[in-house]
Amino acid sequence: MHGPDGRDYKNVVQFLEINKPSSIVYKHTGEEDTEDIQFQTRVTFKEVEGGTYLEVEMEFPSREELDRVDRDFGAIVGAQQHLSRLGTYIDSMKKEQSK
């Protein structure tokens, strides 16, 4: 991951389940040369009238660990930014397809 401060952050992600088209489950782990940040994420896609509903659930080992990762790395704002960029990308794809 490339941060707005110009720093590169190493991330290790292991996909546990991919159930097309309804969900993806993955876990985030550390490596020898990275900080050990452990959490699991489930992304669920539901078809709704006019589009897709996206739900993201992140499970941390404890509330304290979530608070630490949010405080030290901006996890909550970062997740919101990722989803915002995904929405922008999807909108650009729609515009390109409608040409």
C-alpha positions as CSV (number, residue, x, y, z in Angstrom):
1,M,0.0,0.0,0.0
2,H,1.3,3.4,-0.9
3,G,0.4,6.1,1.7
4,P,-0.4,9.8,1.1
5,D,2.9,10.5,3.0
6,G,4.8,8.8,0.2
7,R,5.6,5.8,2.5
8,D,5.1,2.3,1.2
9,Y,3.5,-0.1,3.7
10,K,4.0,-3.9,3.2
11,N,0.8,-5.9,3.5
12,V,0.2,-9.6,3.4
13,V,-3.3,-10.7,2.4
14,Q,-4.4,-14.3,2.1
15,F,-7.7,-15.0,0.4
16,L,-9.7,-17.6,2.3
17,E,-12.9,-17.7,0.3
18,I,-14.1,-16.3,-3.0
19,N,-17.8,-17.0,-3.7
20,K,-18.7,-15.4,-7.0
21,P,-20.6,-13.2,-7.1
22,S,-21.6,-12.9,-3.5
23,S,-18.6,-12.6,-1.2
24,I,-14.8,-12.5,-0.6
25,V,-13.1,-13.4,2.7
26,Y,-9.5,-12.6,3.4
27,K,-7.1,-12.2,6.2
28,H,-4.4,-9.6,6.7
29,T,-1.2,-10.8,8.4
30,G,2.3,-9.6,9.0
31,E,5.6,-10.9,7.8
32,E,9.0,-11.0,9.4
33,D,9.9,-7.5,8.3
34,T,6.4,-6.0,8.9
35,E,4.4,-5.2,11.9
36,D,2.1,-8.1,12.8
37,I,-1.4,-6.7,12.2
38,Q,-4.0,-9.5,12.2
39,F,-7.6,-9.1,11.1
40,Q,-10.1,-10.9,8.9
41,T,-12.4,-9.2,6.4
42,R,-15.6,-10.4,4.7
43,V,-16.9,-8.4,1.7
44,T,-20.4,-9.1,0.7
45,F,-22.1,-8.1,-2.5
46,K,-25.9,-8.0,-2.8
47,E,-27.8,-7.1,-6.0
48,V,-30.3,-4.3,-5.4
49,E,-32.5,-2.4,-7.7
50,G,-30.2,-0.1,-9.7
51,G,-26.9,-1.5,-8.5
52,T,-25.0,-3.4,-5.9
53,Y,-25.0,-3.1,-2.1
54,L,-21.5,-3.6,-0.7
55,E,-20.9,-4.6,3.0
56,V,-17.5,-4.8,4.6
57,E,-17.0,-6.5,8.0
58,M,-13.5,-6.4,9.6
59,E,-12.9,-8.7,12.6
60,F,-10.0,-7.8,14.9
61,P,-8.7,-10.0,17.8
62,S,-9.9,-7.4,20.3
63,R,-11.3,-3.9,20.5
64,E,-7.9,-2.7,21.8
65,E,-6.2,-4.0,18.6
66,L,-8.7,-2.2,16.4
67,D,-8.2,1.0,18.3
68,R,-4.4,0.6,18.0
69,V,-4.5,-0.1,14.3
70,D,-6.9,2.8,13.8
71,R,-4.8,5.2,15.9
72,D,-1.4,4.2,14.4
73,F,-2.4,3.5,10.8
74,G,-5.8,5.3,10.2
75,A,-7.5,2.0,9.5
76,I,-11.1,3.3,9.6
77,V,-10.5,6.4,7.5
78,G,-8.3,4.2,5.2
79,A,-11.1,1.8,4.6
80,Q,-13.5,4.6,3.8
81,Q,-11.0,6.0,1.3
82,H,-10.6,2.6,-0.4
83,L,-14.4,2.3,-0.8
84,S,-14.6,5.9,-2.1
85,R,-11.9,5.2,-4.7
86,L,-13.7,2.0,-5.7
87,G,-16.9,4.0,-6.2
88,T,-15.0,6.5,-8.3
89,Y,-13.4,3.7,-10.4
90,I,-16.8,2.0,-11.0
91,D,-18.4,5.3,-12.0
92,S,-15.5,5.9,-14.5
93,M,-16.0,2.3,-15.9
94,K,-19.8,3.0,-16.4
95,K,-19.0,6.3,-18.2
96,E,-16.5,4.5,-20.5
97,Q,-18.9,1.7,-21.3
98,S,-21.7,4.2,-22.2
99,K,-19.6,5.9,-24.8
